[in-house]
Amino acid sequence: MFPHRREHRTRRTPLGALSLATVCALLALPVTPAAATTAGPGNPDTHCAGRALPRVPGAARQRADCLDELTTAGTVASGHTDPADYAGLTPKDLPTPTGVPGIQIDGYFPDTSTTNTNHGWHHDSQFVIRLPDHWNGGLVVAGTPGNREQYAGDRAIADWVLARGYAYAATDKGNTGTAFFRDGRRPGDAIAEWNTRLTQLTRAARAVVTRRYHRPPARTLATGLSNGGYLVRWQLEHHPELYDGGVDWEGTLWRADGPNPLTFLPAALCHYPDHAAGGPRAAEATAAMHRAGYPAGSEFLWPYHHQVYWDLTQRLYREELDPGYDGDTEAGTPYCAPGTPGCDADYAYPARPAAVHRAVARIALTGRIGKPLITLQGTLDVLLPISQDSDVYARMVHAAGRGSLLRYYRIEDGTHTDALADTFPDRLRPMVPCHRAAFTALERWIAGAGRPPADHTVARPPGATPATLLTSCPLGQPASGRP
């Protein structure tokens, strides 16, 4: 889910696995004048010469630039991305592809919320669309993890798909930052808007691609991680007509009757302090954590998640869906002890009023996907424990009679935040190469070139080094024939 801690200022302070010094270094990267010109016939000497300026249907504002490099190898220096947006999401040694010239369109759709400060616009529902000169006929659309903004997927997803020739579009989901829950009038409105905004962007991006390349995309693929993965699931359930398939990278599971984050995060807040303190209560606290879904063997990750993720995530999402729990207090009391009035460590979702369950039902998933989906999640995910998330969603898809459209891969030693693989290289593996393997498997699947291998756990290769794990994630042999 990646809650994104930031104040209302131009630069954000993201949560992630990077140290404060590293994040500060990222924020200090120079923003030099763009190696770009405004696209359109007024600049005949550029590689965009003679190409009509694409207009984004429904956009209230847009700016198009012709760039020599659409990947972060160029957009960091040209100011066409924000490194703070993706800090902590990828391993430090992830290669950056180069050689992708094209057009970038930044803009926003009409909206009343103002948390996104990119470009000095102070306007939400911002988007980015990138159109490479050398197009492969496809379009990839993405929502962002946590409460981050539209550039959050640039390193993990955009760089790689752009280098493969895809057009790429991403949205900030319509609200950002740690006060996202203030958007909307009813509990659940802010999260419900995420789904609306990705649908809106997909339709607009398909129109832009058609105008830019004079033919519609041959395939439109949805992908995203964490909350972005939730959006993939929701889109394939509700708008399969817009997509040819999707890759869900550890998407958040919302179910009105649970499990959902509000059913397992309180257990971590309640029991982790006793686990960490040692003493006579530690063994039972550890067992309670395991019962809540936090897997045995993941204990080395618990201190970081206690410090960074569990408390903030519970309070923000509980405030969005159940603001009445703590009365007039906004988003609870950080790190409160059990027994404190309105403390999220004592939160019991099953006992909350029916109105709270109805709020979750508004954003809940059903499993009724209508296009091929590949889901992957790490076995050591301790923000969204796999037994409480993707294991359950896979069962939901099969129960809905859509199992033929799903492939589900449990990635041994993967966790929710890829930069943690740099901190624990002997215990964790990065998920990004597994996402890329799943993406290429989806391409073959929808092209009728062979079904992906059946659902299974992707074992960590014996003797694998951090370098090989960064570049390889064999999913197994594909099946023959069409889906």
Secondary structure, 3 states (H helix, E strand, C coil): CCCCCCCCCCCCCCCCCCCHHHHHHHHCCCCCCCCEEECCCCCCCCCCCCCCCCCCCCCCEEEEEEECCCCHHHHHHHCCCCHHHHCCCCCCCCCCCCCCCEEEEEEECCCCCCCCCHHHCCCCCEEEEEEECCCCCEEEEEECCCCCCCCCCHHHHHHHHHHCCCEEEEECCCCCCCCHHHCCCCCCHHHHHHHHHHHHHHHHHHHHHHHHHCCCCCEEEEEEECHHHHHHHHHHHHCHHHCCEEEEECCCCCCCCCCCHHHHHHHHHHHHHHHHHCCCCHHHHHHHHHHCCCCCCCHHHHHHHHHHHHHHHHHHHHHHHCHHHHCCCCCCCCCCCCCCCCCHHHCCHHHCCHHHHHHHHHHCCCCCCCCCEEEEEECCCCCCCHHHCHHHHHHHHHHCCCHHHEEEEEECCECCCCCHHHHCCCCCECCHHHHHHHHHHHHHHHCCCCECCCCEEECCCCCCCHHHHHHCCCCCCCECCCC
